[in-house]
Amino acid sequence: CNSDQLMGHSEERRRNTEAWKVVQHEVVDVVKELVADDIDDEIVHRLVGILDINSISFTSARDGVVGRALYPLLAMVNHSCVANCRYAVNTEDFSTVLRAKRKIEEGEEITINYSHPIYGVPRRKQQISSKWFFSCTCARCCDVTEFGTNMSALKCSHCREGLILPDTPQRDSLWRCRFCSNPFEPDVINEVVKKIEDALYEVLDMNPTVKSLENFVKENSKDLHTKHYLNLIAQRNIINLLTKESNITREMAKKVIRLSKAFKSTLALLDCGYSEWMGWALKKINKAQLELLKLDLKEKKINKNAFAEESETIWKSMREVENCEILCTPLKYSDTV
């Protein structure tokens, strides 16, 4: 693979005049001053576009490394919101590995997800269009219900009975209540979702608590479908907060299990196979189940033999967590590959 095969999307990027001017001032002019005055501006702009559009981000909790890099061969892998592969970067030597996250059928294209499976239709379409300049036509994006999860659906403000979903998969499609058929302009939907999303991240940016996040869900229950992706994001943060408690009560452990299973059941329909989020959810469920076992033993509801047997069953299920972690592990760190 060479740079001629990678897209720079100069024409599309030029339409954002402010961003184009910033690149001209902070990159193009600086390169010309440091290297040579006679370098064609268009060449530098194209190279900036290639780096911006085709490079990947990576973080390493192991050593705290955060960065972006261009891997020309990996950049040739196309996007799908129902991707069958995932990449991982080794931050020691910056090598990368691409692994299958589920069985890939003969003739099936190898794909990765440029976005995150938790995001709903408006967020994904806006992100993909503005960042990579294409419209996704994967199976998920062509299904307005997103495989029956309705994770982008709003509740109708008119009849208070039906769910509002797009008429068609097109980005500019009207949205319509499935009960009373009342239409909604896409800009109105985007404005409502953006307002609620801003409110969520305001909560998350201010030392959130379980109560503050549960209040967010309750306050927006009249507008958001139960499985809306903003509720799922709040739910994941609630689970993380509950499991950080030093003394987990029986009620807290049960809540972790219930929320984690609900989170898993929804996202599993959208993102099949092994994944980071799947490993996270399974680990939370297993650890909460162990906490309940410990409480049962402490309260003498079970004996030590029953505790040992049931603990073994839970630890066996951790193998699925290990498979998810292998998928997200750089080649050098994995002792299984």
C-alpha positions as CSV (number, residue, x, y, z in Angstrom):
1,C,0.0,0.0,0.0
2,N,1.3,3.5,-0.8
3,S,0.0,7.0,-0.2
4,D,-1.7,7.2,-3.6
5,Q,-4.2,4.5,-2.4
6,L,-5.1,6.5,0.7
7,M,-7.9,9.1,0.6
8,G,-7.1,12.7,1.7
9,H,-10.6,14.1,0.9
10,S,-9.2,17.5,0.2
11,E,-12.3,18.7,-1.7
12,E,-14.7,17.7,1.2
13,R,-12.3,19.1,3.9
14,R,-12.1,22.4,2.0
15,R,-15.8,23.0,2.6
16,N,-15.0,23.6,6.3
17,T,-13.4,26.9,5.6
18,E,-12.4,27.6,9.2
19,A,-10.7,24.2,9.7
20,W,-9.0,24.6,6.3
21,K,-7.6,28.0,7.3
22,V,-6.3,26.6,10.6
23,V,-4.4,23.8,8.7
24,Q,-3.1,26.3,6.2
25,H,-1.7,28.6,9.0
26,E,-0.5,26.0,11.5
27,V,0.7,23.2,9.2
28,V,1.1,24.2,5.5
29,D,2.8,27.6,6.1
30,V,5.0,26.1,8.8
31,V,6.1,23.2,6.5
32,K,6.9,25.6,3.7
33,E,8.9,27.8,6.0
34,L,10.9,24.9,7.4
35,V,11.3,22.8,4.2
36,A,10.9,24.8,1.0
37,D,8.8,27.7,-0.2
38,D,8.0,26.1,-3.5
39,I,6.1,23.1,-2.0
40,D,2.6,23.0,-3.5
41,D,0.0,23.9,-0.8
42,E,-2.3,21.2,-2.2
43,I,0.3,18.4,-1.6
44,V,0.6,19.4,2.1
45,H,-3.1,19.7,2.6
46,R,-3.6,16.2,1.0
47,L,-0.9,14.7,3.3
48,V,-2.6,16.3,6.3
49,G,-5.9,14.8,5.1
50,I,-4.3,11.3,4.7
51,L,-2.9,11.4,8.2
52,D,-6.1,12.8,9.8
53,I,-8.5,10.4,8.0
54,N,-6.5,7.2,7.9
55,S,-4.5,7.2,11.1
56,I,-5.8,5.4,14.2
57,S,-5.9,6.4,17.9
58,F,-4.5,4.1,20.6
59,T,-4.2,4.2,24.4
60,S,-2.4,1.9,26.7
61,A,-3.6,1.6,30.3
62,R,-0.5,-0.6,30.9
63,D,2.1,2.2,30.3
64,G,-0.1,5.3,29.9
65,V,0.8,5.9,26.2
66,V,-1.7,7.8,24.1
67,G,-1.2,8.6,20.5
68,R,-2.2,8.3,16.8
69,A,-0.3,6.5,14.0
70,L,-0.7,5.7,10.3
71,Y,-0.6,2.1,9.4
72,P,-1.1,2.1,5.6
73,L,-2.2,-1.6,5.3
74,L,-4.6,-1.3,8.2
75,A,-6.0,1.9,6.7
76,M,-7.2,-0.1,3.7
77,V,-9.6,-2.0,6.0
78,N,-13.1,-0.6,5.5
79,H,-15.7,0.3,8.2
80,S,-18.8,-1.5,9.3
81,C,-20.9,-0.8,12.4
82,V,-21.2,-4.6,12.6
83,A,-17.5,-5.2,12.1
84,N,-15.9,-8.7,12.2
85,C,-12.4,-7.6,13.3
86,R,-10.6,-5.4,15.8
87,Y,-7.0,-4.1,15.8
88,A,-4.7,-3.6,18.7
89,V,-1.4,-1.6,18.9
90,N,1.6,-2.6,20.9
91,T,2.9,0.6,22.4
92,E,6.4,-0.9,23.1
93,D,7.3,-1.1,19.4
94,F,4.1,0.3,17.8
95,S,3.4,-2.8,15.8
96,T,-0.3,-3.6,15.2
97,V,-2.3,-6.8,14.9
98,L,-5.8,-7.3,13.4
99,R,-7.9,-10.1,14.9
100,A,-11.2,-11.7,14.0
101,K,-13.8,-11.1,16.7
102,R,-16.2,-13.7,15.3
103,K,-16.3,-16.3,12.6
104,I,-15.8,-14.8,9.2
105,E,-17.6,-16.5,6.4
106,E,-15.9,-17.3,3.1
107,G,-16.0,-14.3,0.8
108,E,-17.0,-11.9,3.6
109,E,-15.2,-8.6,3.6
110,I,-12.8,-7.9,6.6
111,T,-14.0,-4.8,8.4
112,I,-13.4,-2.8,11.6
113,N,-15.6,-0.3,13.4
114,Y,-14.3,3.3,13.0
115,S,-16.8,4.4,15.7
116,H,-18.2,2.7,18.8
117,P,-21.0,0.2,18.8
118,I,-22.8,1.9,21.7
119,Y,-23.6,5.0,19.7
120,G,-27.0,5.3,18.0
121,V,-27.9,6.4,14.5
122,P,-27.7,10.2,14.7
123,R,-24.3,10.1,16.5
124,R,-22.7,7.5,14.2
125,K,-24.0,9.1,11.0
126,Q,-22.7,12.5,12.0
127,Q,-19.4,11.2,13.2
128,I,-18.7,9.0,10.1
129,S,-19.8,11.7,7.7
130,S,-17.8,14.6,9.2
131,K,-14.7,12.6,10.0
132,W,-14.4,10.0,7.1
133,F,-16.8,11.6,4.5
134,F,-19.0,8.7,3.6
135,S,-22.4,7.3,4.6
136,C,-22.4,3.8,6.1
137,T,-24.7,1.3,4.4
138,C,-24.0,-1.7,6.7
139,A,-26.9,-3.9,7.9
140,R,-27.3,-2.0,11.1
141,C,-27.4,1.4,9.4
142,C,-30.0,0.1,6.9
143,D,-32.3,-1.0,9.7
144,V,-34.0,2.0,11.4
145,T,-34.7,-0.2,14.5
146,E,-31.0,-1.2,14.8
147,F,-31.8,-4.9,14.9
148,G,-34.9,-4.4,17.1
149,T,-33.0,-2.6,19.9
150,N,-34.5,0.8,19.1
151,M,-31.4,2.3,20.8
152,S,-31.9,5.6,18.9
153,A,-35.7,5.8,19.5
154,L,-37.3,8.7,21.3
155,K,-40.8,8.7,22.9
156,C,-43.5,10.6,21.1
157,S,-44.2,14.0,22.7
158,H,-47.7,14.0,21.1
159,C,-49.4,10.7,21.8
160,R,-47.0,9.6,24.6
161,E,-47.6,6.0,23.4
162,G,-45.3,5.4,20.4
163,L,-41.6,5.4,19.6
164,I,-40.1,7.9,17.1
165,L,-37.9,6.3,14.5
166,P,-36.6,7.4,11.0
167,D,-38.8,6.6,8.1
168,T,-35.8,5.5,6.0
169,P,-32.1,4.9,6.7
170,Q,-31.2,8.1,4.9
171,R,-29.5,10.7,7.1
172,D,-32.0,13.4,6.1
173,S,-35.1,11.2,6.6
174,L,-38.1,12.3,8.5
175,W,-38.7,10.7,11.8
176,R,-42.2,9.5,12.7
177,C,-44.1,8.1,15.6
178,R,-44.9,4.4,15.1
179,F,-48.2,4.8,17.0
180,C,-49.8,8.2,15.9
181,S,-47.6,8.7,12.8
182,N,-46.8,12.3,13.8
183,P,-43.7,13.4,11.7
184,F,-40.6,15.1,13.1
185,E,-37.8,16.8,11.2
186,P,-34.4,15.3,11.6
187,D,-33.0,18.6,12.8
188,V,-35.5,18.6,15.7
189,I,-34.5,15.1,16.6
190,N,-30.8,15.9,16.5
191,E,-31.4,19.0,18.7
192,V,-33.3,17.0,21.3
193,V,-30.7,14.3,21.4
194,K,-27.8,16.8,21.5
195,K,-29.4,18.6,24.4
196,I,-29.8,15.4,26.4
197,E,-26.3,14.2,25.5
198,D,-24.8,17.5,26.7
199,A,-26.7,17.1,30.0
200,L,-25.3,13.6,30.4
201,Y,-21.7,14.6,29.8
202,E,-22.2,17.5,32.2
203,V,-23.1,15.0,34.9
204,L,-20.1,12.8,33.9
205,D,-17.7,15.7,34.1
206,M,-18.7,16.7,37.6
207,N,-17.7,13.7,39.8
208,P,-20.8,11.6,39.0
209,T,-22.5,9.5,41.6
210,V,-24.9,6.6,41.2
211,K,-27.7,8.9,42.3
212,S,-26.9,11.7,39.9
213,L,-26.8,9.2,36.9
214,E,-30.0,7.5,38.0
215,N,-31.6,11.0,38.2
216,F,-30.4,11.7,34.7
217,V,-32.2,8.5,33.5
218,K,-35.3,9.3,35.4
219,E,-35.5,13.0,34.3
220,N,-35.2,12.0,30.6
221,S,-37.4,8.9,30.7
222,K,-40.3,10.8,29.1
223,D,-38.1,11.5,26.0
224,L,-35.7,8.5,25.7
225,H,-36.5,4.9,24.9
226,T,-35.4,2.6,27.8
227,K,-32.6,1.2,25.6
228,H,-31.5,4.5,24.1
229,Y,-27.8,4.7,23.7
230,L,-27.6,7.6,26.2
231,N,-29.2,5.5,28.8
232,L,-26.7,2.7,28.0
233,I,-23.8,5.1,28.5
234,A,-25.3,6.2,31.9
235,Q,-25.9,2.6,32.8
236,R,-22.3,1.6,32.1
237,N,-21.1,4.4,34.3
238,I,-23.5,3.4,37.1
239,I,-22.1,-0.1,37.0
240,N,-18.5,1.2,37.2
241,L,-19.4,3.3,40.2
242,L,-21.1,0.5,42.0
243,T,-18.2,-1.9,41.6
244,K,-15.7,0.7,42.9
245,E,-17.4,0.7,46.3
246,S,-15.2,-0.9,49.0
247,N,-18.1,-2.7,50.7
248,I,-20.6,-4.0,48.1
249,T,-24.0,-4.9,49.6
250,R,-26.3,-7.6,48.4
251,E,-28.6,-5.0,46.8
252,M,-25.6,-3.4,45.0
253,A,-24.3,-6.7,43.7
254,K,-27.8,-7.6,42.4
255,K,-28.1,-4.2,40.7
256,V,-24.7,-4.7,39.0
257,I,-25.8,-8.1,37.7
258,R,-29.1,-6.8,36.5
259,L,-27.7,-3.7,34.8
260,S,-24.8,-5.6,33.3
261,K,-27.0,-8.3,31.8
262,A,-29.3,-5.7,30.4
263,F,-26.4,-3.8,28.9
264,K,-25.0,-7.1,27.4
265,S,-28.2,-8.3,26.0
266,T,-28.8,-5.0,24.1
267,L,-25.2,-4.5,22.7
268,A,-24.8,-8.2,21.8
269,L,-27.5,-7.8,19.2
270,L,-25.5,-5.0,17.6
271,D,-21.9,-6.1,18.0
272,C,-21.5,-9.9,17.8
273,G,-18.4,-11.8,18.9
274,Y,-15.7,-10.9,21.3
275,S,-15.1,-7.3,22.2
276,E,-13.8,-5.0,24.9
277,W,-17.3,-4.1,26.2
278,M,-18.3,-7.8,26.3
279,G,-15.3,-8.7,28.4
280,W,-16.1,-5.7,30.7
281,A,-19.8,-6.8,31.1
282,L,-19.0,-10.4,31.8
283,K,-16.3,-9.5,34.3
284,K,-18.7,-7.2,36.2
285,I,-21.4,-10.0,36.2
286,N,-18.9,-12.7,37.4
287,K,-17.4,-10.5,40.1
288,A,-20.8,-9.5,41.4
289,Q,-21.9,-13.1,41.5
290,L,-18.8,-13.9,43.6
291,E,-19.7,-11.1,46.0
292,L,-23.1,-12.6,46.5
293,L,-21.6,-16.0,47.1
294,K,-19.3,-14.5,49.7
295,L,-22.2,-12.9,51.4
296,D,-24.1,-16.2,51.3
297,L,-21.2,-17.9,52.9
298,K,-20.8,-15.2,55.5
299,E,-24.5,-15.4,56.4
300,K,-24.3,-19.2,56.4
301,K,-26.8,-19.6,53.6
302,I,-24.4,-22.0,52.0
303,N,-21.6,-24.2,53.3
304,K,-18.0,-24.1,52.1
305,N,-18.4,-27.0,49.7
306,A,-21.3,-25.3,47.9
307,F,-19.3,-22.0,47.9
308,A,-16.3,-23.8,46.3
309,E,-18.5,-25.5,43.6
310,E,-20.4,-22.4,42.6
311,S,-17.2,-20.3,42.7
312,E,-15.6,-22.8,40.3
313,T,-18.5,-22.4,37.9
314,I,-18.1,-18.7,37.9
315,W,-14.4,-18.8,37.3
316,K,-14.9,-21.2,34.4
317,S,-17.1,-18.5,32.8
318,M,-14.2,-16.1,33.0
319,R,-12.7,-17.9,30.0
320,E,-15.0,-15.8,27.8
321,V,-13.6,-12.7,29.5
322,E,-10.1,-14.0,28.7
323,N,-11.0,-14.4,25.0
324,C,-12.3,-10.8,24.9
325,E,-9.1,-9.6,26.5
326,I,-6.9,-11.5,24.0
327,L,-8.8,-9.7,21.2
328,C,-7.9,-6.3,22.7
329,T,-4.3,-7.3,23.6
330,P,-1.2,-6.4,21.4
331,L,0.5,-9.4,19.9
332,K,3.6,-9.1,22.1
333,Y,1.5,-9.0,25.3
334,S,-0.6,-12.1,24.4
335,D,0.8,-15.4,25.5
336,T,-2.1,-17.2,23.7
337,V,-1.4,-16.2,20.1
